[in-house]
Amino acid sequence: MFRFRLFACLSAGAILLACLSPLQADHSYVQDGSIGKAPDPPKLPGLLLETLPPDKWVGQKIIILPEQVALQHFGYVGMVRGRRGNYSTPYKDIAGKIATITSCRVENGLETMRFTVDGTKDSYVTKFYGHLTDPIKFDNIAFVSDLDFARAQWEGKSLWPTVSKLQTYDQSKDLPNVNGALWNSLSDFEIEKLKPLTVDKVTASWYPDRPIRLILKTADGKEGFADVRVSYNNTGSTSDTRYDFDTQFLATDPMANCTDEMREAIKASKVIVGMTPEQVKICWGKPSIIMAGKNEEWLYWAGLVHIGFDVHYASRSATFADGKVISVTDG
């Protein structure tokens, strides 16, 4: 009995000490609360339109993107009508239609979008099967606001390409159930960089990560197209900038009011003091990251550099003040 009472007293004392120990700590050795203020994080190069988080997508207009002829007989796989519809929706039922997003949230561990086709009561659901931390890209869907923006900005106007090729599409070779039809129907031709092209038409592409198709004409009448994006809404990765509009085109003549030295530097893809941000993009492309401060610095990764806890190597950099390059590091 004595042993039991002793054990009980010791146990109660241990519990009491454990409860009181935080109160008895020497607070001269303990810092409570925040210390200092973290600097603003480096900026990623942005696009022309605001990228909305998925919880702000409700009410947005979307278009169901068309597909190449060779894929149309599969329908829209994973796009389900109603609550108990088939696993795919026939292509002709919904291709090119405008709809309104009614819900976008995680359901059963998957990002899930629900939408209703405008002018009908037809509701559909589609899911994103990537990891919850991955940038979202629902198949076959694009934001109408992106297309409207591109039409208003560029249809019927000139663009200056920073790429050297345009694609072409031959629908007569795009046949269902024919091996290689997807690729055989596509080709490309060479164009001269920075020689203006006319935007004949802006339409929807086949791809959610580059949903805007610019149909372009050269000065000698050749026709081709380029697929681009103007926001990261439903486009997946933000690190691959190949399809960003301002990776492929400029909306103003970069050679206007250039000195001869500047023209030669641009042709040689060499960044020099005095260049504008647009001219630097022509030479080196979009920066990997932008460091804000008294002067803005563009960094181009190739290996090791410490940015916070991340390690990169900046093989090139350009520093700007008042919209012009004031210093360059190359190599």
C-alpha positions as CSV (number, residue, x, y, z in Angstrom):
1,M,0.0,0.0,0.0
2,F,2.9,2.4,0.9
3,R,4.6,1.7,-2.4
4,F,1.3,2.4,-4.3
5,R,0.8,5.7,-2.5
6,L,4.4,6.7,-3.1
7,F,4.1,5.9,-6.8
8,A,0.9,7.8,-7.0
9,C,2.4,10.9,-5.3
10,L,5.5,10.7,-7.5
11,S,3.4,10.4,-10.7
12,A,1.2,13.4,-9.7
13,G,4.3,15.4,-8.9
14,A,5.8,14.6,-12.2
15,I,2.6,15.7,-14.0
16,L,2.5,18.9,-12.0
17,L,6.1,19.7,-12.8
18,A,5.5,19.1,-16.5
19,C,2.6,21.5,-16.4
20,L,4.4,24.1,-14.5
21,S,7.8,23.8,-16.3
22,P,6.9,26.4,-19.0
23,L,6.0,28.9,-16.4
24,Q,9.3,28.3,-14.6
25,A,11.5,28.7,-17.7
26,D,14.1,31.5,-17.6
27,H,12.6,33.8,-20.2
28,S,15.9,35.8,-20.5
29,Y,17.0,32.9,-22.8
30,V,13.8,32.6,-24.8
31,Q,12.8,34.9,-27.7
32,D,9.0,35.1,-28.1
33,G,7.7,36.4,-31.4
34,S,9.1,37.5,-34.7
35,I,12.6,38.8,-35.4
36,G,13.1,41.4,-38.2
37,K,11.3,41.5,-41.5
38,A,12.0,39.2,-44.4
39,P,12.9,40.9,-47.7
40,D,10.4,40.8,-50.5
41,P,10.8,37.5,-52.4
42,P,12.2,37.7,-56.0
43,K,9.7,38.1,-58.7
44,L,9.0,35.6,-61.4
45,P,8.6,37.2,-64.9
46,G,4.9,37.8,-65.2
47,L,2.5,37.6,-68.1
48,L,0.1,40.2,-69.6
49,L,-3.0,39.2,-67.6
50,E,-3.5,38.5,-63.9
51,T,-3.3,34.8,-63.0
52,L,-6.3,34.0,-60.7
53,P,-6.0,31.4,-57.9
54,P,-8.5,28.5,-58.5
55,D,-10.7,29.6,-55.6
56,K,-11.4,32.8,-57.7
57,W,-12.4,30.9,-60.8
58,V,-16.1,30.5,-60.0
59,G,-18.1,32.7,-62.4
60,Q,-15.3,32.8,-65.0
61,K,-16.2,32.0,-68.7
62,I,-14.4,29.1,-70.3
63,I,-14.3,27.7,-73.8
64,I,-14.1,23.9,-74.5
65,L,-11.1,23.8,-76.8
66,P,-11.3,22.1,-80.2
67,E,-9.1,19.0,-81.0
68,Q,-7.3,17.8,-84.0
69,V,-9.4,15.6,-86.3
70,A,-7.4,12.5,-85.4
71,L,-8.4,12.8,-81.8
72,Q,-12.0,13.8,-82.1
73,H,-13.5,10.3,-82.2
74,F,-12.2,9.8,-78.6
75,G,-14.4,12.7,-77.4
76,Y,-13.4,14.6,-74.2
77,V,-12.1,11.9,-72.0
78,G,-12.7,12.6,-68.3
79,M,-15.3,15.3,-69.0
80,V,-18.5,13.9,-67.5
81,R,-22.0,15.3,-68.1
82,G,-24.2,15.4,-64.9
83,R,-23.5,13.3,-61.9
84,R,-23.6,9.8,-63.5
85,G,-22.7,10.4,-67.1
86,N,-20.2,8.4,-69.2
87,Y,-16.5,8.8,-68.7
88,S,-16.2,10.9,-71.9
89,T,-18.3,13.4,-73.6
90,P,-18.8,13.1,-77.4
91,Y,-16.7,15.7,-79.3
92,K,-19.6,17.3,-81.2
93,D,-21.7,17.7,-78.0
94,I,-19.5,20.4,-76.5
95,A,-16.6,21.4,-78.7
96,G,-16.2,25.2,-78.9
97,K,-19.0,25.9,-76.5
98,I,-18.8,28.6,-73.9
99,A,-19.5,27.7,-70.3
100,T,-19.4,29.2,-66.8
101,I,-17.4,27.7,-63.9
102,T,-19.7,26.9,-61.0
103,S,-17.2,25.2,-58.7
104,C,-13.5,24.6,-58.5
105,R,-12.3,22.8,-55.3
106,V,-10.7,19.6,-54.0
107,E,-13.1,16.7,-54.1
108,N,-11.9,13.2,-53.0
109,G,-8.3,14.3,-53.1
110,L,-8.5,15.7,-56.7
111,E,-8.9,19.3,-58.0
112,T,-12.4,19.2,-59.5
113,M,-14.1,21.8,-61.8
114,R,-17.8,21.9,-62.4
115,F,-19.3,24.1,-65.1
116,T,-22.6,24.8,-66.9
117,V,-22.8,25.4,-70.7
118,D,-24.2,28.9,-71.3
119,G,-27.8,29.0,-72.5
120,T,-28.5,25.4,-71.2
121,K,-28.8,23.5,-68.0
122,D,-26.2,21.1,-69.1
123,S,-23.6,20.7,-66.3
124,Y,-20.3,18.9,-66.5
125,V,-17.5,17.9,-64.2
126,T,-13.8,17.4,-65.0
127,K,-10.8,16.6,-62.8
128,F,-7.1,17.4,-62.6
129,Y,-5.1,14.2,-61.9
130,G,-1.8,15.8,-60.9
131,H,-0.6,16.3,-57.4
132,L,-2.4,18.9,-55.3
133,T,0.7,21.0,-55.2
134,D,1.2,21.0,-59.0
135,P,0.1,24.0,-61.1
136,I,-3.4,23.2,-62.3
137,K,-4.1,22.3,-65.9
138,F,-7.6,20.9,-66.7
139,D,-7.6,19.3,-70.2
140,N,-9.5,20.9,-73.0
141,I,-10.3,24.2,-71.2
142,A,-9.3,27.8,-71.7
143,F,-10.4,31.1,-70.2
144,V,-12.4,33.2,-72.6
145,S,-10.9,36.4,-71.1
146,D,-7.5,35.4,-72.4
147,L,-8.9,35.0,-76.0
148,D,-10.8,38.3,-75.8
149,F,-7.7,40.1,-74.6
150,A,-5.6,38.8,-77.4
151,R,-8.2,39.7,-80.0
152,A,-8.6,43.2,-78.7
153,Q,-4.8,43.7,-78.6
154,W,-3.5,42.2,-81.8
155,E,-6.1,41.1,-84.3
156,G,-5.4,43.1,-87.6
157,K,-2.2,44.5,-86.2
158,S,1.5,43.9,-86.6
159,L,3.7,41.8,-84.3
160,W,7.5,41.5,-84.4
161,P,8.6,37.8,-83.9
162,T,11.6,36.8,-81.8
163,V,11.3,33.3,-83.1
164,S,12.4,32.0,-86.4
165,K,9.6,29.7,-87.4
166,L,5.8,29.6,-87.9
167,Q,3.7,26.4,-87.9
168,T,1.3,25.3,-90.6
169,Y,-1.6,22.8,-90.5
170,D,-2.9,20.6,-93.3
171,Q,-6.3,19.3,-92.3
172,S,-6.4,16.8,-95.3
173,K,-3.6,14.9,-93.5
174,D,-5.3,15.0,-90.1
175,L,-7.2,11.7,-90.3
176,P,-8.7,9.5,-87.6
177,N,-7.2,6.1,-87.0
178,V,-4.1,6.8,-89.1
179,N,-0.7,6.4,-87.5
180,G,1.2,9.6,-87.4
181,A,-1.7,11.8,-88.5
182,L,-1.2,14.2,-85.6
183,W,2.3,15.0,-86.6
184,N,2.1,14.6,-90.4
185,S,-0.6,17.3,-90.6
186,L,1.8,19.8,-88.9
187,S,4.8,21.5,-90.5
188,D,6.7,24.8,-90.2
189,F,8.6,27.3,-92.3
190,E,11.4,29.8,-91.6
191,I,10.7,33.5,-91.0
192,E,13.0,36.4,-90.4
193,K,13.3,37.5,-86.8
194,L,12.0,41.0,-86.0
195,K,10.4,41.3,-89.5
196,P,6.8,42.3,-88.8
197,L,3.9,39.9,-89.3
198,T,0.2,40.7,-89.6
199,V,-2.2,39.0,-87.2
200,D,-5.0,37.9,-89.5
201,K,-7.1,36.2,-86.9
202,V,-7.0,35.1,-83.2
203,T,-8.7,31.8,-82.4
204,A,-8.6,29.0,-79.8
205,S,-5.8,26.5,-80.1
206,W,-5.9,22.8,-79.2
207,Y,-3.8,23.1,-76.0
208,P,-4.7,24.5,-72.6
209,D,-1.1,25.5,-71.8
210,R,-1.0,27.7,-74.9
211,P,-4.7,28.3,-75.7
212,I,-4.4,31.3,-78.1
213,R,-3.7,30.7,-81.7
214,L,-2.4,33.7,-83.7
215,I,-2.9,33.2,-87.4
216,L,-0.2,35.3,-89.0
217,K,0.8,36.5,-92.5
218,T,4.2,37.5,-93.7
219,A,4.9,40.5,-96.0
220,D,5.0,38.1,-99.0
221,G,1.7,36.5,-98.2
222,K,2.8,33.2,-96.5
223,E,0.4,32.1,-93.7
224,G,1.2,30.2,-90.5
225,F,0.3,30.2,-86.9
226,A,1.8,30.3,-83.4
227,D,0.1,29.2,-80.1
228,V,0.8,31.4,-77.1
229,R,-0.6,32.3,-73.6
230,V,-1.1,35.6,-71.9
231,S,-1.8,34.3,-68.4
232,Y,-1.0,31.2,-66.3
233,N,-4.7,30.5,-65.7
234,N,-5.1,26.7,-66.2
235,T,-1.8,26.4,-68.1
236,G,0.1,24.2,-65.8
237,S,3.8,24.9,-65.3
238,T,5.0,28.5,-65.0
239,S,8.7,27.7,-65.3
240,D,8.5,26.7,-69.0
241,T,8.2,30.1,-70.7
242,R,8.3,28.9,-74.3
243,Y,4.7,29.6,-74.9
244,D,4.5,33.0,-73.2
245,F,3.5,35.7,-75.7
246,D,6.4,37.9,-74.9
247,T,8.8,35.0,-75.4
248,Q,7.8,34.8,-79.0
249,F,6.6,38.2,-80.1
250,L,6.9,42.0,-79.4
251,A,3.9,44.3,-79.9
252,T,6.2,47.3,-80.9
253,D,9.1,47.6,-83.3
254,P,12.2,47.0,-81.2
255,M,14.4,48.6,-83.8
256,A,12.6,51.9,-83.8
257,N,14.9,54.8,-82.8
258,C,17.9,52.4,-82.4
259,T,21.4,53.4,-83.0
260,D,23.5,51.4,-85.5
261,E,25.4,50.0,-82.5
262,M,22.2,48.8,-80.9
263,R,20.9,47.2,-84.1
264,E,24.1,45.2,-84.5
265,A,24.0,44.1,-80.9
266,I,20.4,42.9,-81.2
267,K,21.2,41.0,-84.4
268,A,24.2,39.4,-82.6
269,S,22.0,38.6,-79.5
270,K,24.4,40.7,-77.4
271,V,23.1,42.8,-74.5
272,I,24.7,46.2,-74.1
273,V,24.2,49.2,-71.8
274,G,21.3,51.4,-72.9
275,M,19.0,48.6,-74.0
276,T,15.3,48.4,-73.0
277,P,13.8,45.3,-71.3
278,E,12.2,44.3,-74.6
279,Q,15.5,44.4,-76.4
280,V,17.1,42.3,-73.6
281,K,14.3,39.7,-74.1
282,I,15.1,39.6,-77.8
283,C,18.8,38.8,-77.1
284,W,18.5,36.5,-74.1
285,G,14.9,35.6,-73.7
286,K,12.8,36.1,-70.5
287,P,14.8,36.1,-67.3
288,S,14.8,33.2,-64.9
289,I,14.0,35.6,-62.0
290,I,13.8,39.3,-61.4
291,M,15.5,40.8,-58.3
292,A,13.7,44.0,-57.0
293,G,15.6,46.7,-55.2
294,K,17.0,50.2,-55.9
295,N,17.8,48.9,-59.4
296,E,16.0,45.9,-61.0
297,E,18.2,43.0,-61.9
298,W,17.4,40.2,-64.3
299,L,19.1,36.9,-63.7
300,Y,19.5,34.0,-66.1
301,W,20.1,30.6,-64.4
302,A,22.7,28.1,-65.4
303,G,23.9,26.7,-62.0
304,L,24.7,27.9,-58.4
305,V,23.5,31.1,-56.8
306,H,21.9,31.5,-53.3
307,I,18.5,33.0,-53.4
308,G,17.0,32.5,-50.0
309,F,17.3,28.7,-49.4
310,D,17.5,27.9,-53.1
311,V,20.8,27.6,-54.9
312,H,21.2,28.6,-58.6
313,Y,24.0,29.8,-60.8
314,A,23.5,33.0,-62.7
315,S,25.6,32.9,-65.8
316,R,24.1,36.2,-67.1
317,S,22.5,39.2,-65.6
318,A,21.3,42.7,-66.6
319,T,20.7,45.6,-64.2
320,F,18.1,48.3,-65.1
321,A,17.6,51.8,-63.9
322,D,14.8,54.0,-65.4
323,G,14.0,51.4,-68.0
324,K,17.5,51.0,-69.5
325,V,20.3,48.6,-68.9
326,I,23.1,50.2,-66.8
327,S,25.3,47.1,-66.3
328,V,25.7,43.6,-67.9
329,T,27.3,40.4,-66.7
330,D,27.7,37.7,-69.3
331,G,29.5,34.4,-68.4
